Amino acid sequence: MPPRPAGGSAAVIFEAAVLRQHQSPMRLETLTLEPPRPDEVRIRLVAAGVCHTDISVYAGHLTLPTPMILGHEGAGIVEEIGSQVGIVNIGDAVVMTYSSCGRCEYCSTGQPAFCTHWFALNFAGERSDGSVAACGEAGPVHTHFFGQSAFATHAIVNERNLIKVPTTLPLAGLAPLGCGIQTGAGAVFDSLQVAPGQSFACVGAGSVGLSAIMAARVCGAGAIIAIDRHPERLKLALELGATHTVHTPRDDLAEAILSITDGTGADHILDTTGIAELVAQAQVALARRGSLGVAAVGAKAAYTIDARRLMSMGQRLLGIVEGNTVPHVLLPRLIELHQQGRFPFDRLLRFYDFSEIDQAIADSRSGAVVKPVLLFPGGG
């Protein structure tokens, strides 16, 4: 059954990048956006980061319903609020993050990344009642991707998706905080809980990995090891806090980490690639009582883990979603660290006009840019 628009009177005409078929360029279309419901907010987008999850859907690696508006690292200005909204007011600057229900046992205990309804709220492309917020000449368009569908000039979101930020800050540069940067930093701060002096290795030096590198430096980690196949990203990693680098086409991952750590292995390793072979090598390079965090899934969903090593060395294997963090706590902390010069995530960003969305995606896929950020017309 196709999604049904919820209806409403004060509709808004807006522009969105619509994915009508996987592996095909997105089309900029003019659509109608319904008004917010009592617990919802209408946002005028200023910017939106491009994340690898967007690209996975775009490429068909994650098959979701179409037509759909992707995008889940949005930032913008509150234009209209529902009657029950109490977190933000009209005119507030906000960063958007993933969606959670706020009522299940995980949400109520400060673990919204593990919300019981997480998949339905973030990947179904509709509200929990099956409705969508946008419609075009050809019919309804799936919205609410990660609760926001931010590849558009406007979005309807639940108030739980919003983190209010100071209007004095450059809002466009804050957009990627809501997913990729949050995931890397949260993995270090909240999931792995890297302590001063401990060794940390990150497999993959994209936006998630480099954010983890910066966070490890903030934690006072000892050896901070960046692992990637792009030499220019390894160079950037050194500038952002890494003490050592491993170039995977040239170096054996496990041997390199063991050499850097005098044979003991790394206390914490974070995989951001989803490459099964690299995860297996990472376990070999993990110290006794060490933690291996997995923050990505690649083409092979199954990993080979040495159960004897895991048990006899007391190692911990940890799945990580959105850093396993509370966005309303972490994002203000990251902004404060950035203002102190201790978390320069702005060095990961390259800006594109909204009309250049396909180029931004291509540059991200090729590795030419770490974090593309789309700028919307009149965004300010």
VEXTOR-764438 format. One line per field, with one value per residue (C-alpha): residue in one letter; y, x, z; residue number from 1. Coordinates in Angstrom, 1 decimal. Layout:
# residues N
aa: c(a | ...)
north: c(Y | ...)
east: c(X | ...)
up: c(Z | ...)
i: c(NUM | ...)
END
This chain:
# residues 380
aa: c(m | p | p | r | p | a | g | g | s | a | a | v | i | f | e | a | a | v | l | r | q | h | q | s | p | m | r | l | e | t | l | t | l | e | p | p | r | p | d | e | v | r | i | r | l | v | a | a | g | v | c | h | t | d | i | s | v | y | a | g | h | l | t | l | p | t | p | m | i | l | g | h | e | g | a | g | i | v | e | e | i | g | s | q | v | g | i | v | n | i | g | d | a | v | v | m | t | y | s | s | c | g | r | c | e | y | c | s | t | g | q | p | a | f | c | t | h | w | f | a | l | n | f | a | g | e | r | s | d | g | s | v | a | a | c | g | e | a | g | p | v | h | t | h | f | f | g | q | s | a | f | a | t | h | a | i | v | n | e | r | n | l | i | k | v | p | t | t | l | p | l | a | g | l | a | p | l | g | c | g | i | q | t | g | a | g | a | v | f | d | s | l | q | v | a | p | g | q | s | f | a | c | v | g | a | g | s | v | g | l | s | a | i | m | a | a | r | v | c | g | a | g | a | i | i | a | i | d | r | h | p | e | r | l | k | l | a | l | e | l | g | a | t | h | t | v | h | t | p | r | d | d | l | a | e | a | i | l | s | i | t | d | g | t | g | a | d | h | i | l | d | t | t | g | i | a | e | l | v | a | q | a | q | v | a | l | a | r | r | g | s | l | g | v | a | a | v | g | a | k | a | a | y | t | i | d | a | r | r | l | m | s | m | g | q | r | l | l | g | i | v | e | g | n | t | v | p | h | v | l | l | p | r | l | i | e | l | h | q | q | g | r | f | p | f | d | r | l | l | r | f | y | d | f | s | e | i | d | q | a | i | a | d | s | r | s | g | a | v | v | k | p | v | l | l | f | p | g | g | g)
north: c(0.0 | 3.4 | 5.9 | 8.3 | 12.0 | 13.1 | 16.3 | 19.8 | 23.3 | 25.5 | 23.6 | 24.9 | 24.5 | 23.4 | 21.8 | 18.4 | 15.9 | 12.9 | 9.4 | 7.7 | 4.7 | 3.2 | 3.8 | 6.7 | 10.4 | 12.2 | 14.7 | 18.1 | 18.4 | 20.9 | 19.3 | 20.3 | 19.9 | 19.6 | 21.6 | 20.2 | 18.0 | 19.0 | 17.4 | 18.4 | 21.3 | 22.7 | 23.5 | 25.7 | 24.0 | 25.9 | 22.9 | 19.1 | 16.8 | 13.8 | 10.6 | 7.1 | 5.8 | 8.2 | 6.9 | 3.2 | 3.8 | 5.9 | 3.0 | 0.3 | -1.4 | -0.6 | -1.0 | 1.3 | 2.4 | 5.0 | 7.7 | 9.0 | 12.2 | 11.1 | 13.3 | 13.0 | 15.5 | 18.7 | 22.1 | 25.0 | 27.5 | 26.7 | 28.2 | 26.7 | 24.6 | 22.3 | 23.1 | 20.6 | 21.5 | 22.8 | 22.3 | 25.0 | 28.3 | 29.9 | 31.4 | 29.0 | 27.5 | 23.7 | 20.7 | 17.6 | 14.0 | 10.6 | 9.7 | 7.8 | 7.2 | 8.6 | 6.0 | 2.5 | 1.1 | 2.2 | 5.7 | 6.1 | 5.0 | 7.3 | 4.9 | 6.4 | 4.9 | 1.5 | 2.6 | -0.4 | 1.4 | 2.6 | 1.0 | 1.9 | 5.5 | 6.0 | 3.8 | 3.2 | 6.6 | 7.4 | 8.3 | 5.5 | 5.7 | 5.2 | 8.8 | 11.0 | 14.7 | 15.4 | 15.1 | 15.9 | 15.7 | 12.0 | 11.3 | 10.9 | 11.0 | 9.1 | 11.4 | 11.1 | 9.4 | 9.3 | 11.4 | 14.3 | 13.8 | 16.7 | 16.8 | 19.5 | 23.2 | 22.3 | 19.4 | 18.3 | 16.6 | 15.5 | 17.8 | 14.9 | 15.2 | 18.7 | 20.1 | 23.8 | 25.7 | 29.3 | 31.6 | 33.2 | 30.1 | 29.4 | 27.0 | 25.4 | 24.1 | 22.3 | 20.2 | 17.0 | 16.8 | 15.0 | 11.6 | 11.0 | 13.2 | 12.2 | 8.6 | 8.8 | 11.0 | 9.1 | 5.8 | 7.1 | 9.0 | 6.9 | 3.4 | 2.5 | 5.1 | 5.6 | 6.6 | 8.7 | 6.8 | 4.0 | 3.1 | 3.6 | 2.5 | 3.5 | 1.5 | 4.0 | 7.7 | 9.1 | 11.5 | 8.9 | 7.8 | 11.2 | 12.4 | 9.4 | 10.4 | 13.9 | 12.5 | 10.2 | 13.1 | 15.0 | 11.9 | 12.0 | 8.6 | 7.4 | 5.9 | 7.0 | 5.0 | 6.0 | 3.3 | 4.0 | 3.5 | 7.2 | 8.8 | 12.3 | 11.2 | 9.7 | 13.0 | 14.9 | 12.3 | 13.2 | 16.9 | 16.1 | 14.1 | 10.7 | 9.7 | 6.9 | 5.9 | 2.6 | 2.6 | -0.6 | -1.3 | -1.3 | -2.4 | -5.4 | -3.9 | -6.4 | -6.4 | -2.6 | -2.1 | -4.8 | -3.1 | 0.3 | -1.0 | -3.1 | -6.3 | -5.9 | -4.7 | -1.7 | -1.2 | 0.0 | -0.5 | 1.1 | -0.2 | 2.3 | 0.4 | -2.6 | -4.7 | -8.2 | -8.9 | -5.8 | -6.6 | -10.0 | -8.4 | -5.9 | -8.6 | -10.1 | -6.6 | -6.2 | -6.2 | -8.4 | -7.0 | -4.8 | -3.5 | -3.8 | -1.5 | -2.1 | 1.1 | 0.0 | -2.9 | -3.6 | -5.8 | -8.9 | -8.7 | -11.6 | -11.2 | -14.0 | -13.6 | -15.9 | -17.1 | -18.6 | -15.3 | -13.4 | -15.6 | -16.3 | -12.7 | -11.2 | -9.2 | -7.3 | -7.0 | -4.0 | -2.9 | 0.9 | 2.9 | 6.7 | 6.5 | 4.9 | 8.4 | 10.9 | 13.6 | 16.3 | 15.8 | 15.1 | 17.7 | 20.7 | 19.2 | 18.9 | 22.5 | 23.7 | 21.6 | 23.1 | 26.6 | 25.8 | 24.6 | 21.0 | 19.4 | 21.1 | 19.1 | 22.0 | 20.7 | 17.7 | 19.7 | 20.8 | 22.8 | 22.3 | 24.1 | 22.0 | 21.7 | 19.9 | 17.0 | 14.3 | 15.7 | 15.8 | 12.2 | 11.2 | 13.1 | 11.3 | 7.9 | 8.4 | 9.6 | 13.1 | 14.7 | 13.6 | 15.2 | 17.0 | 19.6 | 20.9 | 24.5 | 25.5 | 28.6 | 31.5 | 29.4 | 32.1)
east: c(0.0 | 1.5 | 2.0 | -0.8 | -0.3 | -1.7 | -3.4 | -3.5 | -4.4 | -1.2 | 0.9 | 4.3 | 5.9 | 9.5 | 12.3 | 13.8 | 16.2 | 14.1 | 15.4 | 13.0 | 15.1 | 18.2 | 21.5 | 20.0 | 20.7 | 18.4 | 16.0 | 15.4 | 11.6 | 9.1 | 6.8 | 4.1 | 4.9 | 2.1 | 2.0 | 3.5 | 1.4 | 1.1 | 4.5 | 6.2 | 8.3 | 8.8 | 12.5 | 13.9 | 17.1 | 20.4 | 22.7 | 22.8 | 25.8 | 26.1 | 26.6 | 27.6 | 24.2 | 22.6 | 25.0 | 24.3 | 20.6 | 21.4 | 23.5 | 21.0 | 23.1 | 20.2 | 16.9 | 14.3 | 11.0 | 11.0 | 10.4 | 12.2 | 13.9 | 17.2 | 19.4 | 19.9 | 22.5 | 20.4 | 20.7 | 18.3 | 15.9 | 12.5 | 9.7 | 6.6 | 5.9 | 3.0 | 0.8 | 2.5 | 6.1 | 8.0 | 11.7 | 12.1 | 10.5 | 10.1 | 13.4 | 15.6 | 18.7 | 18.8 | 20.8 | 18.8 | 19.7 | 18.2 | 14.7 | 13.7 | 10.3 | 11.1 | 8.9 | 10.5 | 12.8 | 15.9 | 14.8 | 13.6 | 17.0 | 19.2 | 19.9 | 17.9 | 20.3 | 18.8 | 15.2 | 12.9 | 11.3 | 14.6 | 14.4 | 10.8 | 11.4 | 14.6 | 14.3 | 10.7 | 10.3 | 7.1 | 5.6 | 4.5 | 1.0 | 2.1 | 1.7 | 4.3 | 4.7 | 5.4 | 3.5 | 4.2 | 2.4 | 3.1 | 1.8 | 3.2 | 6.9 | 8.5 | 9.8 | 11.1 | 14.3 | 16.1 | 13.1 | 14.1 | 14.7 | 17.1 | 18.0 | 15.3 | 14.8 | 12.2 | 11.5 | 8.9 | 10.4 | 9.5 | 10.8 | 12.9 | 15.1 | 16.2 | 19.2 | 19.0 | 22.3 | 23.4 | 22.3 | 25.7 | 27.5 | 27.9 | 25.0 | 25.9 | 29.1 | 27.3 | 25.0 | 27.2 | 27.3 | 23.9 | 25.3 | 28.8 | 30.7 | 28.5 | 29.1 | 32.9 | 33.2 | 30.5 | 32.2 | 35.3 | 33.6 | 30.6 | 30.9 | 34.6 | 35.2 | 38.9 | 40.9 | 44.0 | 47.1 | 45.3 | 46.1 | 43.4 | 43.3 | 40.7 | 40.2 | 39.1 | 39.8 | 36.6 | 34.4 | 33.5 | 37.1 | 38.7 | 36.1 | 37.1 | 40.8 | 40.0 | 37.9 | 40.8 | 43.1 | 40.6 | 40.5 | 44.3 | 44.9 | 48.5 | 49.1 | 46.4 | 46.6 | 44.9 | 44.4 | 43.3 | 44.1 | 44.1 | 47.5 | 46.0 | 43.6 | 46.4 | 48.2 | 45.1 | 44.7 | 48.2 | 47.3 | 44.1 | 45.7 | 46.9 | 50.4 | 50.9 | 49.4 | 49.0 | 48.6 | 46.5 | 47.6 | 51.2 | 51.1 | 49.6 | 47.0 | 47.6 | 51.4 | 51.5 | 49.4 | 51.3 | 54.6 | 53.4 | 52.1 | 55.3 | 53.5 | 50.7 | 48.0 | 45.7 | 43.4 | 40.6 | 40.0 | 37.1 | 36.2 | 34.4 | 34.8 | 32.5 | 35.2 | 35.1 | 38.7 | 39.9 | 37.7 | 39.3 | 42.8 | 41.8 | 40.9 | 44.4 | 45.8 | 43.6 | 45.1 | 44.0 | 40.8 | 40.6 | 37.5 | 36.7 | 33.9 | 32.0 | 30.4 | 29.8 | 28.4 | 29.9 | 28.9 | 29.6 | 27.3 | 29.0 | 32.4 | 34.8 | 35.7 | 38.2 | 36.1 | 39.1 | 41.0 | 37.8 | 37.3 | 40.8 | 41.9 | 38.8 | 38.2 | 35.0 | 33.1 | 30.8 | 28.2 | 27.9 | 25.0 | 25.3 | 28.1 | 25.7 | 25.3 | 22.6 | 22.7 | 21.3 | 24.3 | 27.1 | 26.4 | 26.6 | 29.9 | 31.3 | 30.4 | 32.1 | 35.2 | 35.3 | 35.1 | 38.0 | 40.0 | 40.2 | 37.8 | 38.3 | 35.7 | 35.4 | 38.6 | 36.6 | 34.1 | 33.7 | 30.6 | 28.5 | 25.4 | 22.3 | 22.1 | 25.5 | 24.2 | 25.3 | 28.8 | 29.0 | 28.0 | 30.5 | 33.3 | 32.4 | 32.4 | 35.7 | 37.3 | 38.1 | 36.3 | 35.8 | 32.4 | 30.4 | 27.9 | 25.1 | 24.1 | 20.5 | 19.4 | 18.9 | 20.0 | 22.1)
up: c(0.0 | -0.9 | 1.9 | 2.6 | 3.1 | 6.5 | 5.1 | 6.5 | 5.4 | 5.6 | 3.1 | 1.9 | -1.5 | -1.3 | -3.3 | -2.6 | -4.0 | -4.7 | -5.1 | -7.4 | -8.3 | -6.6 | -8.5 | -10.4 | -9.9 | -7.5 | -9.1 | -7.8 | -7.6 | -6.4 | -3.8 | -1.3 | 2.4 | 4.9 | 8.1 | 11.3 | 13.6 | 17.4 | 18.3 | 15.0 | 13.8 | 10.3 | 9.6 | 6.9 | 6.0 | 5.9 | 5.2 | 5.3 | 5.4 | 3.1 | 5.0 | 3.8 | 4.9 | 2.4 | -0.2 | 0.7 | 0.0 | -3.1 | -4.4 | -3.5 | -0.8 | 1.5 | -0.3 | 1.1 | -0.3 | -3.1 | -4.1 | -1.0 | 0.2 | 1.9 | 4.1 | 7.9 | 8.9 | 8.6 | 10.3 | 9.9 | 11.4 | 13.1 | 11.0 | 12.5 | 15.6 | 16.6 | 19.6 | 21.9 | 21.1 | 24.1 | 23.2 | 20.5 | 19.4 | 16.0 | 14.9 | 16.8 | 15.1 | 15.3 | 14.4 | 13.5 | 14.5 | 14.4 | 15.6 | 18.7 | 20.3 | 23.8 | 25.5 | 25.3 | 28.0 | 26.2 | 25.5 | 29.1 | 30.4 | 28.3 | 25.4 | 22.5 | 19.9 | 20.8 | 20.7 | 20.3 | 17.3 | 15.8 | 12.4 | 11.8 | 12.8 | 10.8 | 7.7 | 6.9 | 5.2 | 6.9 | 10.3 | 12.6 | 11.3 | 7.7 | 6.6 | 4.8 | 4.8 | 1.2 | -2.1 | -5.7 | -9.0 | -9.2 | -5.7 | -2.1 | -1.5 | 1.4 | 4.1 | 7.7 | 6.7 | 10.1 | 11.1 | 8.9 | 5.1 | 5.1 | 1.3 | 0.9 | 1.5 | 4.2 | 6.5 | 9.0 | 12.1 | 15.6 | 18.3 | 19.7 | 16.6 | 17.4 | 19.3 | 19.8 | 19.1 | 19.5 | 16.7 | 16.9 | 15.4 | 11.7 | 11.4 | 8.1 | 9.6 | 12.4 | 10.2 | 10.1 | 13.9 | 13.9 | 12.6 | 11.3 | 13.6 | 16.5 | 15.8 | 15.8 | 18.9 | 20.8 | 20.1 | 21.9 | 24.7 | 25.5 | 24.0 | 24.3 | 27.1 | 26.1 | 29.2 | 29.5 | 28.4 | 26.7 | 23.1 | 20.4 | 16.8 | 14.2 | 11.0 | 8.4 | 8.4 | 7.0 | 8.9 | 11.6 | 12.0 | 12.0 | 14.5 | 16.7 | 16.3 | 17.5 | 20.4 | 21.4 | 21.6 | 23.9 | 26.1 | 26.5 | 24.8 | 24.4 | 21.0 | 18.6 | 15.4 | 12.1 | 9.5 | 5.9 | 2.2 | 1.4 | 2.2 | 2.3 | 5.0 | 7.0 | 6.7 | 8.0 | 10.8 | 12.1 | 12.0 | 14.0 | 16.8 | 15.5 | 16.7 | 14.1 | 10.8 | 8.9 | 5.1 | 4.5 | 0.9 | 2.1 | 5.7 | 7.4 | 9.9 | 12.7 | 12.4 | 12.3 | 15.4 | 17.4 | 16.4 | 17.5 | 20.8 | 21.6 | 21.0 | 23.5 | 21.1 | 21.2 | 24.2 | 21.9 | 18.2 | 16.3 | 12.8 | 10.6 | 7.3 | 7.6 | 5.8 | 7.4 | 6.7 | 8.5 | 11.5 | 11.7 | 11.6 | 14.2 | 16.7 | 16.3 | 17.1 | 20.2 | 23.6 | 26.5 | 28.0 | 24.9 | 23.2 | 19.5 | 18.4 | 15.2 | 13.7 | 10.1 | 8.1 | 4.6 | 1.7 | 3.9 | 6.9 | 8.7 | 10.5 | 11.5 | 15.2 | 16.9 | 19.9 | 21.7 | 21.6 | 22.5 | 25.6 | 26.8 | 26.4 | 27.9 | 24.8 | 24.2 | 20.9 | 20.8 | 18.3 | 18.0 | 16.6 | 16.4 | 19.0 | 21.5 | 22.8 | 23.8 | 21.1 | 23.4 | 25.7 | 23.2 | 20.5 | 22.9 | 24.2 | 20.7 | 19.9 | 23.1 | 22.4 | 18.9 | 20.2 | 22.5 | 19.4 | 20.7 | 18.2 | 14.8 | 12.8 | 10.4 | 8.7 | 7.5 | 5.5 | 1.9 | 0.9 | -2.2 | -3.6 | -3.2 | -7.0 | -6.9 | -4.8 | -7.3 | -7.5 | -3.7 | -3.5 | -6.2 | -4.4 | -1.2 | -2.9 | -4.5 | -1.3 | -2.8 | 0.1 | 3.7 | 4.5 | 1.8 | 3.1 | 0.9 | 1.2 | 0.4 | -1.5 | 0.9 | 3.8 | 5.4)
i: c(1 | 2 | 3 | 4 | 5 | 6 | 7 | 8 | 9 | 10 | 11 | 12 | 13 | 14 | 15 | 16 | 17 | 18 | 19 | 20 | 21 | 22 | 23 | 24 | 25 | 26 | 27 | 28 | 29 | 30 | 31 | 32 | 33 | 34 | 35 | 36 | 37 | 38 | 39 | 40 | 41 | 42 | 43 | 44 | 45 | 46 | 47 | 48 | 49 | 50 | 51 | 52 | 53 | 54 | 55 | 56 | 57 | 58 | 59 | 60 | 61 | 62 | 63 | 64 | 65 | 66 | 67 | 68 | 69 | 70 | 71 | 72 | 73 | 74 | 75 | 76 | 77 | 78 | 79 | 80 | 81 | 82 | 83 | 84 | 85 | 86 | 87 | 88 | 89 | 90 | 91 | 92 | 93 | 94 | 95 | 96 | 97 | 98 | 99 | 100 | 101 | 102 | 103 | 104 | 105 | 106 | 107 | 108 | 109 | 110 | 111 | 112 | 113 | 114 | 115 | 116 | 117 | 118 | 119 | 120 | 121 | 122 | 123 | 124 | 125 | 126 | 127 | 128 | 129 | 130 | 131 | 132 | 133 | 134 | 135 | 136 | 137 | 138 | 139 | 140 | 141 | 142 | 143 | 144 | 145 | 146 | 147 | 148 | 149 | 150 | 151 | 152 | 153 | 154 | 155 | 156 | 157 | 158 | 159 | 160 | 161 | 162 | 163 | 164 | 165 | 166 | 167 | 168 | 169 | 170 | 171 | 172 | 173 | 174 | 175 | 176 | 177 | 178 | 179 | 180 | 181 | 182 | 183 | 184 | 185 | 186 | 187 | 188 | 189 | 190 | 191 | 192 | 193 | 194 | 195 | 196 | 197 | 198 | 199 | 200 | 201 | 202 | 203 | 204 | 205 | 206 | 207 | 208 | 209 | 210 | 211 | 212 | 213 | 214 | 215 | 216 | 217 | 218 | 219 | 220 | 221 | 222 | 223 | 224 | 225 | 226 | 227 | 228 | 229 | 230 | 231 | 232 | 233 | 234 | 235 | 236 | 237 | 238 | 239 | 240 | 241 | 242 | 243 | 244 | 245 | 246 | 247 | 248 | 249 | 250 | 251 | 252 | 253 | 254 | 255 | 256 | 257 | 258 | 259 | 260 | 261 | 262 | 263 | 264 | 265 | 266 | 267 | 268 | 269 | 270 | 271 | 272 | 273 | 274 | 275 | 276 | 277 | 278 | 279 | 280 | 281 | 282 | 283 | 284 | 285 | 286 | 287 | 288 | 289 | 290 | 291 | 292 | 293 | 294 | 295 | 296 | 297 | 298 | 299 | 300 | 301 | 302 | 303 | 304 | 305 | 306 | 307 | 308 | 309 | 310 | 311 | 312 | 313 | 314 | 315 | 316 | 317 | 318 | 319 | 320 | 321 | 322 | 323 | 324 | 325 | 326 | 327 | 328 | 329 | 330 | 331 | 332 | 333 | 334 | 335 | 336 | 337 | 338 | 339 | 340 | 341 | 342 | 343 | 344 | 345 | 346 | 347 | 348 | 349 | 350 | 351 | 352 | 353 | 354 | 355 | 356 | 357 | 358 | 359 | 360 | 361 | 362 | 363 | 364 | 365 | 366 | 367 | 368 | 369 | 370 | 371 | 372 | 373 | 374 | 375 | 376 | 377 | 378 | 379 | 380)
END
